[in-house]
Amino acid sequence: MVENFYMLSDTEIVKRISDRLKGVRLKQNISRQDLADSTGVSVSSIVRMEEGEIKSFDSFLRVLRTLGKMDILLPLVEEEELSPNEYFNAVQAAKNKIRKRASKSKGKK
C-alpha cells in the first residue's frame, strides 16, 4: 500500500498510474497494437499514457475498460448512502415543498 497517497506529488502519482497500466497490459500479454485495436485509441496515445501523459480521459477509460480495471473508479461513481439525519432532513424538505391549493372563495357565485 502507498505510504501516504496524499503526500505524493502529482508527477509521482501519474508515474505510478502509467507504470501500472503498462504492467497490467504486459501481464495480460496484450501488445500495444492489440490494445489500440480493441479500444479505438491510437498506439501513439497508448505509448504516451504509459509514459505518464494522459491527455484524454475518454481514451483512459477505454483502456481501463479493456484491461478490466474499471473497478478502480467505482468509489467515484457510487452514490453515497444518506445518514438517518440526512434522510430525515430530505423528507422534511420535500414535505415543505408540496404546494397547497388556494381555498375557494365562499363569496363568489
Buried (B, 14 or more C-beta within 10 A) or exposed (E): EEEEEEEBEEEEBBBBBBEBBBEBBEEEEBEBEBBBEBBEBEBEBBEBBBEBEBEEEEBBBBBBEBBEEEEEEEEEEEEEEEEEEEEEEEEEEEEEEEEEEEEEEEEEE
